[in-house]
Amino acid sequence: MSEIPEERLEESSMAVASAQEATAAILPWLAKPQKLRFPPALNTRWIAACQHLHDAWTERHSAAEDNIRPAVFALYSLTLETGDIDCLHLGEALASAIDCFEEEAVSPHIVAALSACCECLIEGEGLEHPAFAERIQHFALRLEKSAATAKETNVRSTVIDRLFVAETHERLERMLDALAALPPDGKLLLIETGELIEHAEHLSLYGMIHAARQLLQTLQQASTHNSLESETIRAHVLSQLVALRKLTDTVDT
């Protein structure tokens, strides 16, 4: 085996040394922390406000009162403090979207946009997230578009309707089992009812939404007074579940 010429070895050594020097020069820059765009205290409050909004949105079906609007405007006030144009844009979009909830039937586009926005906002780093600007620009535009088209008719497919019917039948069976348990599982009934309302909202099934909200109100009152074990209350809940089942059967007919 022939030996490598000394000149080539020397060239290789010089190339390696040059690469090492370049790497050594770059490393301090890579290790240097990025300059913060916002005061740490403001970012801490932003993260807390986003979490509060997320919690209010998640618990909107089981909460005794509407906590979403106060949570939105608490975050909106922070967007004013940031002085950032993208934050202000998001604040305005959230405020416009939440105004749509004053309507009797909320657009599923608004519900989907707010759900996605709330999930994104609770990701770590808050205002200092590397992709923060791009994300809030995206959600601000999505919320604005959803609010602008909130009154448009939502066209559903037969396949989606049938999936909803199948899932709702299974859900109602679980709810009947929870009601028949000793003692009745009021927490499960509240959760299932809230999810049923959310799914019906996505499909603009206003009859289902109305009936499920009535059931939710009954369950909330029963939970407050710890009266779900009463035969009268259970019979009332059972009649509402039966009515929901009948409504479900009409969805894809």
Summary of the structure (lengths in Angstrom):
residues: 253
radius of gyration: 27.4
end to end distance: 83.4
largest distance: 98.4
contacts: 708
relative contact order: 0.09
helix: 75%
strand: 0%
